């Protein structure tokens, strides 16, 4: 009964108003006074049950009286504790939810940390009382800005970040997100800054929106200039804190009071963009489409600084962090068979043609993003030990298994997970299994065992799709080497390295024979090499 009363008091602790606290405390006391007499048996105390604890030891044997006295003392102690906690709760509510100094403007339940408090926070996490029963950990985040504080809510296991005086009205801006997510956004912001003061112009912010797939029209840009009090769209006057205020205000919605879903979509796009911007060379590569997408003349060219480059020869295979660059040819949930045109100048992406007809997958839409690794080549003169067949004369094929659809021509940093040894028309056609570095599952997936744990059934479904997709055209099923079993990350990296060395040998021979040309563009030197049909 005492435990039940304490649980009732605990529910009182979570209330935020004085009236609710007093009502629940009174209910607890009533429960104690009316139903606390224990049943000691069928002796003389039984007829007293229901008359309150004060009568529990009026009659009966000495043993009954002793037990009743102990019970009454315990209940009185419980009642005293209830009254004490209820009084403290009332005092806490009257103070607005927490003791201490004045709250940060615009952020309820927080206090402005003094310089001494910031010093302690910087050294280690400090626990602050929200009220008598709730607790949170406050940590200074100087990497996000001056006096920026993270609030970790222990009970809810969530984080919020406060930017003091970031809003136009002087109040603090509270973002319900982790510091890591906001650091990804700030990384993109800093990459786009062209001055040492880390300020953007209105034109720069419009560029950010365009990169994130949310273009800004003239009306929006006019509103933006008013929001930032910018006299000209070209003047750099917008700090990261001001940008976050704009971003938070822009994605607020009455249908989404906390702005969680709209902001989460925006944050995820920042995450993808931040991953792309890790290598400045990759970040400066753009795609240019020519021709009608429904025609045989449609091409997707790659450019840097206005000069065309080859996605096969000029994009590096690996990055400094050990990741690989995946060039997407066919986005997931589509079926047009796009591929890097190895036989054309600068190797644009085009839709494959067979017997004069543009090819599409008839087995169904792609279940994954499909493309290739640059600077690799499956040598048709090399017979693989695993398949007993020569290479297919193309860059090595890559399957990206992440949740996002990647556009045609996009370049994505990926992690190698495994490889499938497919045999297509008696040619070795390796399929490297990868996962994008910006995918939510990437930190937990490093090999095939992890893939099966986090994406159950994906390797079986993938192998079945590769085996059967050509049967829709009346062709036989594809075969597989390695006894039909996908191989792990270590094996896959060895195969990729072999194809990279084959590509290096291809360029060396082409340079010797005069088939390869180098195209200068500023400080860059691009490669023009097309294979003979």
C-alpha positions as CSV (number, residue, x, y, z in Angstrom):
1,X,0.0,0.0,0.0
2,X,2.9,2.4,0.7
3,X,4.4,1.7,-2.7
4,X,1.0,2.5,-4.3
5,X,0.9,5.8,-2.5
6,X,4.4,6.7,-3.5
7,X,3.6,5.9,-7.2
8,X,0.6,8.2,-6.9
9,X,2.9,10.9,-5.5
10,X,5.3,10.3,-8.4
11,X,2.6,11.1,-10.9
12,X,2.1,14.3,-8.9
13,X,5.8,15.1,-9.4
14,X,5.3,15.2,-13.2
15,X,2.5,17.8,-13.0
16,X,3.3,21.5,-13.7
17,X,0.5,23.3,-11.9
18,X,-0.1,24.0,-8.2
19,X,-3.8,22.8,-8.3
20,X,-2.9,19.4,-9.8
21,X,-0.2,18.9,-7.2
22,X,-2.4,19.7,-4.3
23,X,-5.3,17.5,-5.6
24,X,-3.0,14.5,-6.1
25,X,-1.4,14.9,-2.7
26,X,-4.8,15.1,-1.1
27,X,-5.8,11.9,-2.9
28,X,-2.7,10.2,-1.6
29,X,-3.6,11.2,2.0
30,X,-7.2,10.1,1.6
31,X,-6.0,6.7,0.3
32,X,-3.8,6.4,3.4
33,X,-6.5,7.4,5.9
34,X,-9.2,5.2,4.5
35,X,-7.5,2.0,3.5
36,X,-4.3,1.5,5.4
37,X,-5.3,-0.9,8.2
38,X,-3.7,-4.3,7.6
39,X,-5.7,-7.5,8.1
40,X,-4.0,-9.2,11.1
41,X,-6.4,-12.1,11.1
42,X,-9.9,-12.7,12.4
43,X,-9.2,-11.4,15.9
44,X,-10.5,-8.4,17.8
45,X,-9.1,-5.8,15.4
46,X,-11.2,-7.0,12.4
47,X,-14.3,-5.0,13.4
48,X,-12.2,-1.8,13.5
49,X,-11.1,-2.0,9.8
50,X,-12.2,1.1,7.9
51,X,-12.2,3.5,10.9
52,X,-8.8,5.0,10.2
53,X,-5.3,4.2,11.5
54,X,-5.8,6.0,14.8
55,X,-8.1,3.1,16.0
56,X,-5.8,0.3,14.8
57,X,-4.5,-0.4,18.2
58,X,-7.5,0.4,20.4
59,X,-8.3,-3.2,21.1
60,X,-7.0,-6.7,20.7
61,X,-4.1,-8.7,22.0
62,X,-0.8,-7.2,22.8
63,X,0.8,-8.6,19.6
64,X,-2.0,-7.1,17.5
65,X,-1.5,-3.8,19.3
66,X,2.2,-3.9,18.6
67,X,1.8,-4.7,14.9
68,X,-0.9,-2.0,14.6
69,X,1.4,0.5,16.3
70,X,4.2,-0.2,13.8
71,X,1.8,0.0,10.9
72,X,0.4,3.4,12.1
73,X,3.9,4.8,12.6
74,X,4.9,3.7,9.1
75,X,1.8,5.3,7.6
76,X,2.4,8.5,9.5
77,X,5.9,8.7,8.2
78,X,4.7,8.2,4.7
79,X,2.1,10.9,5.1
80,X,4.8,13.3,6.4
81,X,6.9,12.6,3.4
82,X,4.0,13.2,1.1
83,X,3.3,16.6,2.7
84,X,6.9,17.6,2.6
85,X,7.2,16.7,-1.1
86,X,3.9,18.4,-2.0
87,X,5.1,21.6,-0.3
88,X,8.4,21.5,-2.2
89,X,6.5,20.9,-5.5
90,X,4.2,23.9,-4.8
91,X,7.3,26.1,-4.1
92,X,8.9,24.9,-7.3
93,X,5.8,25.6,-9.4
94,X,5.5,29.1,-8.0
95,X,9.1,29.8,-9.1
96,X,8.2,28.9,-12.7
97,X,9.6,25.4,-12.9
98,X,13.2,25.8,-11.6
99,X,15.2,27.6,-9.0
100,X,18.2,29.8,-9.9
101,X,18.9,32.8,-12.0
102,X,16.7,34.3,-14.7
103,X,15.9,32.1,-17.7
104,X,17.4,32.6,-21.2
105,X,14.9,34.7,-23.1
106,X,12.7,32.6,-25.3
107,X,13.8,29.2,-23.8
108,X,11.6,28.1,-20.9
109,X,13.1,26.1,-18.1
110,X,16.6,27.3,-18.7
111,X,18.9,29.7,-16.9
112,X,21.5,32.0,-18.4
113,X,24.9,30.4,-17.5
114,X,27.3,32.8,-15.8
115,X,30.9,33.0,-17.0
116,X,31.9,30.7,-14.1
117,X,29.1,28.4,-15.0
118,X,30.3,28.3,-18.6
119,X,33.8,27.5,-17.4
120,X,32.5,24.5,-15.5
121,X,30.3,23.4,-18.3
122,X,33.2,23.5,-20.7
123,X,35.2,21.3,-18.4
124,X,32.5,18.7,-17.8
125,X,28.8,18.2,-18.1
126,X,26.9,19.8,-15.2
127,X,23.5,18.6,-14.0
128,X,20.9,21.3,-13.5
129,X,17.5,20.9,-11.9
130,X,14.5,21.7,-14.1
131,X,12.2,21.3,-11.1
132,X,12.3,19.2,-8.0
133,X,11.9,16.0,-10.0
134,X,13.2,16.5,-13.5
135,X,16.9,16.8,-14.5
136,X,18.9,17.7,-17.6
137,X,22.6,17.9,-18.5
138,X,23.8,21.2,-20.0
139,X,27.0,21.3,-22.1
140,X,28.6,24.3,-23.8
141,X,29.0,23.8,-27.5
142,X,31.6,26.4,-28.7
143,X,31.9,24.7,-32.1
144,X,28.4,25.8,-32.8
145,X,28.9,29.4,-31.7
146,X,29.5,31.7,-28.7
147,X,27.5,30.7,-25.6
148,X,25.6,28.0,-27.4
149,X,24.3,25.4,-24.9
150,X,23.1,21.8,-25.5
151,X,20.4,20.5,-23.2
152,X,20.3,16.8,-22.9
153,X,17.0,15.6,-21.3
154,X,17.9,12.5,-19.4
155,X,14.4,11.1,-19.0
156,X,13.4,11.6,-22.6
157,X,16.9,10.9,-24.0
158,X,16.6,13.9,-26.4
159,X,18.7,16.9,-27.1
160,X,18.0,20.6,-27.8
161,X,20.4,23.3,-28.7
162,X,19.9,26.9,-27.6
163,X,21.4,29.9,-29.5
164,X,21.3,32.9,-27.1
165,X,19.8,36.1,-28.7
166,X,19.8,34.5,-32.1
167,X,16.2,35.6,-33.0
168,X,15.4,39.1,-34.3
169,X,13.5,39.9,-31.1
170,X,16.5,39.2,-28.9
171,X,15.2,35.9,-27.6
172,X,17.1,32.6,-27.8
173,X,16.6,30.2,-30.6
174,X,15.9,26.6,-29.4
175,X,16.5,23.9,-32.0
176,X,15.2,20.4,-31.1
177,X,18.1,18.4,-32.6
178,X,21.5,17.0,-31.7
179,X,24.7,19.0,-32.0
180,X,26.0,16.5,-34.6
181,X,23.1,17.3,-36.9
182,X,23.6,21.0,-36.5
183,X,27.4,20.6,-37.1
184,X,26.6,19.0,-40.4
185,X,24.5,22.1,-41.3
186,X,27.3,24.4,-40.1
187,X,29.8,22.5,-42.1
188,X,27.8,23.2,-45.3
189,X,27.4,26.8,-44.2
190,X,31.1,27.3,-43.8
191,X,31.9,25.6,-47.1
192,X,29.8,28.1,-48.9
193,X,31.4,31.1,-47.1
194,X,33.8,33.0,-49.3
195,X,35.2,35.3,-46.5
196,X,37.0,34.8,-43.3
197,X,34.1,36.3,-41.2
198,X,31.9,33.2,-42.0
199,X,29.1,35.3,-43.4
200,X,26.8,34.6,-46.3
201,X,24.8,36.9,-48.5
202,X,21.2,36.5,-49.5
203,X,22.3,35.2,-52.8
204,X,24.4,32.6,-51.0
205,X,21.4,31.5,-48.9
206,X,19.4,31.2,-52.1
207,X,22.1,29.0,-53.5
208,X,21.9,26.7,-50.4
209,X,18.2,26.3,-50.9
210,X,18.7,25.4,-54.6
211,X,21.3,22.8,-53.7
212,X,18.9,21.3,-51.2
213,X,16.2,21.0,-53.8
214,X,14.1,23.9,-52.4
215,X,14.6,26.7,-54.9
216,X,13.9,30.3,-53.8
217,X,11.9,32.5,-56.2
218,X,12.0,36.3,-56.5
219,X,9.3,36.8,-53.9
220,X,11.0,34.6,-51.4
221,X,14.3,36.4,-52.0
222,X,12.6,39.7,-51.3
223,X,11.2,38.4,-48.0
224,X,14.6,37.0,-47.2
225,X,16.2,40.4,-47.6
226,X,13.7,41.9,-45.3
227,X,14.2,39.1,-42.7
228,X,18.0,39.7,-42.7
229,X,17.7,43.5,-43.1
230,X,20.0,43.2,-46.1
231,X,20.3,46.3,-48.3
232,X,21.8,44.3,-51.2
233,X,21.5,40.5,-52.0
234,X,25.3,40.4,-52.7
235,X,26.4,41.8,-49.3
236,X,27.7,39.1,-46.8
237,X,25.8,39.9,-43.6
238,X,24.2,36.6,-42.5
239,X,25.8,34.6,-39.7
240,X,25.1,30.9,-39.0
241,X,22.8,31.9,-36.1
242,X,20.8,34.2,-38.3
243,X,20.6,31.5,-41.0
244,X,19.3,29.0,-38.4
245,X,16.7,31.5,-37.3
246,X,15.6,31.9,-41.0
247,X,15.6,28.2,-41.5
248,X,13.5,27.5,-38.4
249,X,11.0,30.2,-39.2
250,X,10.7,29.1,-42.9
251,X,9.9,25.5,-41.9
252,X,7.4,26.3,-39.2
253,X,3.8,25.2,-39.9
254,X,0.5,25.1,-38.1
255,X,0.0,21.5,-39.3
256,X,3.4,20.6,-37.8
257,X,3.6,22.7,-34.5
258,X,7.0,21.4,-33.6
259,X,8.2,21.6,-37.2
260,X,9.8,18.2,-36.7
261,X,9.0,16.5,-39.9
262,X,9.6,19.4,-42.2
263,X,12.8,20.3,-40.4
264,X,13.9,16.7,-40.4
265,X,13.5,16.5,-44.2
266,X,15.6,19.7,-44.5
267,X,18.3,18.3,-42.1
268,X,18.6,15.1,-44.0
269,X,19.3,17.0,-47.2
270,X,21.9,19.0,-45.4
271,X,23.4,15.7,-44.3
272,X,23.6,14.5,-48.0
273,X,25.1,17.9,-49.1
274,X,27.6,17.9,-46.3
275,X,28.8,14.4,-47.3
276,X,29.3,15.6,-50.9
277,X,31.2,18.7,-49.8
278,X,33.8,16.8,-47.9
279,X,36.0,16.8,-51.0
280,X,36.1,20.3,-52.6
281,X,37.0,18.7,-56.0
282,X,33.9,16.5,-56.0
283,X,31.7,19.3,-54.7
284,X,32.6,21.5,-57.7
285,X,31.5,18.8,-60.2
286,X,28.1,19.5,-61.8
287,X,26.0,17.7,-64.5
288,X,24.6,19.2,-67.7
289,X,21.8,17.4,-69.6
290,X,21.6,17.6,-73.4
291,X,18.8,16.3,-75.6
292,X,15.3,15.0,-75.0
293,X,15.3,12.3,-72.2
294,X,13.0,10.2,-74.4
295,X,15.4,10.2,-77.3
296,X,18.6,8.3,-78.2
297,X,20.5,11.6,-78.2
298,X,20.0,12.3,-74.5
299,X,23.3,12.7,-72.6
300,X,24.3,13.7,-69.1
301,X,27.7,15.4,-69.2
302,X,30.0,16.2,-66.2
303,X,31.6,19.6,-65.8
304,X,33.9,21.5,-63.5
305,X,34.4,25.3,-63.9
306,X,32.6,25.2,-67.3
307,X,34.9,22.5,-68.7
308,X,33.8,18.9,-69.4
309,X,35.4,16.0,-67.6
310,X,35.1,12.2,-67.8
311,X,33.2,10.6,-64.9
312,X,35.1,7.4,-65.7
313,X,38.7,8.8,-65.7
314,X,38.7,12.1,-63.8
315,X,36.6,11.4,-60.7
316,X,38.9,9.7,-58.1
317,X,38.0,6.2,-57.0
318,X,38.7,6.8,-53.3
319,X,38.6,9.6,-50.8
320,X,41.0,10.6,-48.0
321,X,38.7,9.1,-45.4
322,X,38.8,5.6,-47.1
323,X,35.4,5.9,-48.7
324,X,34.7,5.3,-52.4
325,X,33.0,7.5,-55.0
326,X,29.9,6.0,-56.5
327,X,28.6,7.4,-59.8
328,X,24.9,6.7,-60.0
329,X,23.6,5.7,-63.5
330,X,20.2,4.3,-62.6
331,X,18.3,5.6,-59.6
332,X,16.4,3.2,-57.4
333,X,12.6,2.8,-58.3
334,X,13.3,3.5,-62.0
335,X,14.0,1.1,-64.9
336,X,15.7,3.1,-67.8
337,X,19.0,1.4,-68.4
338,X,21.5,4.4,-68.2
339,X,25.2,3.7,-68.4
340,X,28.5,5.5,-68.7
341,X,29.3,5.7,-72.5
342,X,32.8,4.3,-72.5
343,X,32.9,4.6,-76.3
344,X,32.2,8.3,-76.5
345,X,34.3,11.4,-75.9
346,X,34.4,12.5,-72.2
347,X,32.2,9.5,-71.4
348,X,28.8,11.0,-70.7
349,X,25.9,8.9,-69.3
350,X,23.4,7.8,-71.9
351,X,20.5,5.3,-72.1
352,X,21.6,2.0,-73.6
353,X,20.3,1.0,-77.0
354,X,19.8,-2.5,-78.4
355,X,18.6,-3.1,-82.0
356,X,17.7,0.6,-82.3
357,X,15.5,0.6,-79.2
358,X,16.1,2.3,-75.9
359,X,16.6,-0.3,-73.2
360,X,14.5,-0.6,-70.0
361,X,14.4,-3.3,-67.3
362,X,11.2,-5.3,-67.9
363,X,11.5,-7.4,-64.8
364,X,10.6,-4.3,-62.7
365,X,11.9,-1.2,-61.2
366,X,15.4,-1.2,-59.6
367,X,15.3,-2.0,-55.9
368,X,18.6,-0.1,-55.4
369,X,20.7,2.7,-56.8
370,X,22.9,1.3,-59.6
371,X,26.1,2.7,-61.1
372,X,29.8,2.3,-61.2
373,X,33.1,3.1,-59.6
374,X,35.3,5.5,-61.5
375,X,38.9,4.6,-62.4
376,X,38.1,0.9,-62.6
377,X,37.9,-1.5,-65.6
378,X,37.0,-5.1,-66.0
379,X,39.7,-6.2,-68.5
380,X,38.2,-8.5,-71.2
381,X,41.6,-10.1,-71.5
382,X,41.7,-11.2,-67.9
383,X,39.9,-14.4,-66.9
384,X,38.7,-14.4,-63.3
385,X,39.6,-17.3,-61.1
386,X,36.2,-17.0,-59.3
387,X,34.1,-17.2,-62.4
388,X,36.3,-18.7,-65.1
389,X,35.1,-15.9,-67.5
390,X,36.8,-12.7,-68.8
391,X,35.8,-9.2,-67.8
392,X,33.0,-7.3,-69.5
393,X,35.0,-4.3,-70.7
394,X,33.3,-1.8,-68.5
395,X,33.9,0.0,-65.2
396,X,33.0,-2.3,-62.3
397,X,29.3,-2.2,-61.4
398,X,28.1,-0.9,-58.0
399,X,24.9,-1.4,-56.1
400,X,24.1,1.2,-53.4
401,X,21.6,-0.2,-50.8
402,X,20.7,3.0,-48.9
403,X,17.3,4.4,-48.3
404,X,17.6,7.5,-50.5
405,X,17.1,7.7,-54.2
406,X,20.2,9.1,-56.0
407,X,19.8,11.2,-59.2
408,X,21.4,10.2,-62.5
409,X,25.0,11.5,-62.5
410,X,25.2,12.1,-58.7
411,X,28.4,11.3,-56.9
412,X,28.0,9.7,-53.5
413,X,30.6,8.6,-50.9
414,X,30.0,5.0,-50.1
415,X,31.4,2.2,-47.9
416,X,32.0,-1.3,-49.5
417,X,30.0,-4.0,-47.8
418,X,30.5,-7.0,-50.1
419,X,30.4,-8.3,-53.7
420,X,28.5,-10.7,-55.9
421,X,30.3,-12.6,-58.7
422,X,27.6,-12.5,-61.5
423,X,28.2,-14.1,-64.9
424,X,26.4,-12.3,-67.7
425,X,26.6,-13.7,-71.3
426,X,29.8,-15.6,-70.3
427,X,31.5,-12.5,-69.0
428,X,32.5,-11.6,-65.4
429,X,30.2,-8.8,-64.2
430,X,31.1,-8.0,-60.6
431,X,28.4,-6.3,-58.5
432,X,29.9,-4.4,-55.6
433,X,27.5,-4.0,-52.7
434,X,27.9,-0.6,-50.9
435,X,26.1,1.7,-48.5
436,X,26.2,5.5,-48.6
437,X,28.2,7.2,-45.9
438,X,25.3,9.6,-45.2
439,X,22.8,6.8,-44.7
440,X,21.5,6.4,-41.2
441,X,22.5,2.7,-41.1
442,X,26.0,3.3,-42.3
443,X,27.7,3.5,-38.9
444,X,26.4,0.0,-38.0
445,X,26.9,-1.8,-41.3
446,X,30.5,-2.8,-42.2
447,X,30.1,-6.3,-43.7
448,X,27.6,-8.8,-45.0
449,X,26.8,-10.1,-41.5
450,X,25.9,-6.5,-40.4
451,X,23.9,-6.1,-43.6
452,X,21.8,-9.2,-42.9
453,X,21.3,-8.0,-39.3
454,X,20.1,-4.5,-40.2
455,X,18.4,-5.3,-43.5
456,X,17.2,-8.9,-43.2
457,X,16.6,-10.6,-46.5
458,X,18.2,-7.9,-48.7
459,X,21.1,-10.1,-50.1
460,X,18.7,-12.9,-51.0
461,X,16.2,-10.5,-52.7
462,X,19.1,-8.8,-54.5
463,X,20.7,-12.0,-55.8
464,X,17.2,-13.2,-57.0
465,X,16.7,-10.0,-58.9
466,X,20.0,-10.2,-60.6
467,X,19.5,-13.8,-61.5
468,X,16.0,-13.3,-63.0
469,X,15.8,-9.9,-64.6
470,X,16.8,-11.0,-68.1
471,X,14.2,-13.8,-68.2
472,X,11.6,-11.0,-68.9
473,X,13.3,-10.7,-72.3
474,X,13.2,-14.4,-72.9
475,X,16.8,-15.0,-72.0
476,X,18.1,-17.6,-69.6
477,X,18.9,-16.9,-65.9
478,X,22.2,-15.3,-65.0
479,X,24.8,-17.5,-63.3
480,X,27.1,-16.7,-60.4
481,X,30.6,-17.6,-59.3
482,X,31.8,-18.3,-55.8
483,X,29.1,-21.0,-55.5
484,X,26.4,-18.3,-55.8
485,X,27.3,-16.8,-52.4
486,X,28.0,-13.0,-51.9
487,X,31.5,-12.3,-50.6
488,X,32.5,-10.0,-47.7
489,X,34.0,-6.5,-47.6
490,X,37.6,-7.6,-47.6
491,X,37.2,-9.8,-50.7
492,X,35.2,-7.0,-52.4
493,X,37.9,-4.4,-51.8
494,X,40.5,-6.7,-53.3
495,X,38.4,-7.1,-56.5
496,X,37.9,-3.4,-56.7
497,X,41.7,-2.8,-56.4
498,X,42.3,-5.3,-59.1
499,X,40.0,-3.5,-61.5
500,X,41.6,-0.2,-60.5
501,X,45.0,-1.5,-61.5
502,X,43.6,-2.8,-64.7
503,X,42.3,0.8,-65.4
504,X,45.7,2.2,-64.7
505,X,47.2,-0.2,-67.2
506,X,44.5,0.7,-69.8
507,X,45.5,4.4,-69.5
508,X,49.2,3.6,-69.7
509,X,48.7,1.7,-72.9
510,X,46.4,4.3,-74.4
511,X,48.9,7.0,-73.6
512,X,51.6,5.1,-75.3
513,X,49.5,4.4,-78.4
514,X,48.4,8.0,-78.6
515,X,44.7,7.2,-78.1
516,X,44.4,9.2,-74.9
517,X,44.2,13.0,-74.9
518,X,44.6,15.4,-71.9
519,X,42.3,18.5,-71.9
520,X,43.6,21.5,-69.8
521,X,41.1,23.7,-67.9
522,X,42.7,26.2,-65.6
523,X,44.7,24.2,-63.1
524,X,42.9,21.0,-64.0
525,X,43.9,18.4,-66.5
526,X,41.0,16.1,-67.7
527,X,41.2,12.8,-69.6
528,X,39.6,12.1,-72.9
529,X,39.7,8.4,-73.6
530,X,37.0,6.4,-75.4
531,X,37.2,2.7,-76.0
532,X,36.8,1.2,-79.4
533,X,33.5,-0.5,-80.0
